[in-house]
Amino acid sequence: MSVEKPTVTRTINRLEELGYVEHVPGKDKREKRMQLSEVGSHVYKDVRVTIDQFEQEILKGISEDEQNDAIRIMGEIQKNITR
């Protein structure tokens, strides 16, 4: 996703401090596995409802095929930018 490692580390540490994510033991000590905590799951579900409603509003009148075309086109634009 082109995000620098220190940025991801700070973000994960902050989410952990807030109680939204928690460590999950991995097979290898070098492995860093995280999952949503119970609090994080509740926050996600609440926020997801708002996001779903917003998406329905902004996509009103745009067919699924048109949405898929837009996604495909934006992907091509992103590829062109990152070359």
C-alpha positions as CSV (number, residue, x, y, z in Angstrom):
1,M,0.0,0.0,0.0
2,S,3.1,2.2,-0.2
3,V,3.0,3.2,3.5
4,E,6.4,3.5,5.3
5,K,7.1,0.9,8.0
6,P,7.5,3.6,10.8
7,T,4.1,5.0,9.9
8,V,2.4,1.6,10.2
9,T,4.2,0.9,13.4
10,R,3.1,4.2,15.0
11,T,-0.5,3.6,13.8
12,I,-0.6,0.1,15.1
13,N,0.9,1.1,18.5
14,R,-1.7,3.9,18.8
15,L,-4.6,1.5,18.0
16,E,-3.2,-0.9,20.6
17,E,-3.0,1.9,23.2
18,L,-6.7,2.8,22.5
19,G,-7.6,-0.9,22.9
20,Y,-8.8,-1.4,19.3
21,V,-6.3,-4.1,18.4
22,E,-4.4,-6.8,20.2
23,H,-1.4,-9.1,19.5
24,V,-2.1,-12.6,18.4
25,P,0.7,-15.2,19.1
26,G,2.3,-16.4,15.9
27,K,4.3,-19.4,14.9
28,D,7.5,-17.3,14.6
29,K,8.7,-14.6,17.0
30,R,9.5,-12.4,14.0
31,E,5.9,-12.5,13.0
32,K,3.7,-9.6,14.1
33,R,0.0,-10.6,14.0
34,M,-2.8,-8.3,15.2
35,Q,-6.5,-8.6,15.3
36,L,-9.4,-6.4,16.3
37,S,-10.1,-6.5,20.0
38,E,-13.7,-6.7,21.3
39,V,-13.8,-2.9,21.6
40,G,-12.3,-2.6,18.1
41,S,-15.0,-4.9,16.7
42,H,-17.8,-2.8,18.2
43,V,-16.3,0.4,16.9
44,Y,-15.9,-1.1,13.5
45,K,-19.5,-2.3,13.4
46,D,-20.8,1.1,14.4
47,V,-18.6,3.0,11.9
48,R,-19.4,0.4,9.1
49,V,-23.1,1.3,9.3
50,T,-22.4,5.0,8.7
51,I,-20.0,4.2,5.9
52,D,-22.5,1.8,4.2
53,Q,-25.2,4.5,4.4
54,F,-22.9,7.1,2.9
55,E,-21.8,4.8,0.1
56,Q,-25.4,4.1,-0.8
57,E,-26.1,7.9,-1.0
58,I,-23.2,8.8,-3.2
59,L,-23.7,5.8,-5.5
60,K,-27.4,6.4,-6.0
61,G,-28.3,6.2,-9.7
62,I,-25.0,4.5,-10.7
63,S,-25.3,1.0,-11.9
64,E,-23.1,-1.8,-10.6
65,D,-21.5,-2.1,-14.1
66,E,-20.7,1.6,-14.1
67,Q,-19.2,1.3,-10.6
68,N,-17.1,-1.7,-11.7
69,D,-15.9,0.3,-14.8
70,A,-14.9,3.2,-12.5
71,I,-13.0,0.9,-10.2
72,R,-11.2,-0.6,-13.2
73,I,-10.4,2.8,-14.7
74,M,-9.1,4.1,-11.4
75,G,-6.8,1.0,-11.1
76,E,-5.4,1.8,-14.5
77,I,-4.8,5.4,-13.5
78,Q,-3.0,4.3,-10.4
79,K,-0.8,1.9,-12.3
80,N,0.1,4.8,-14.7
81,I,0.9,7.1,-11.8
82,T,3.2,4.6,-10.0
83,R,5.2,3.6,-13.1
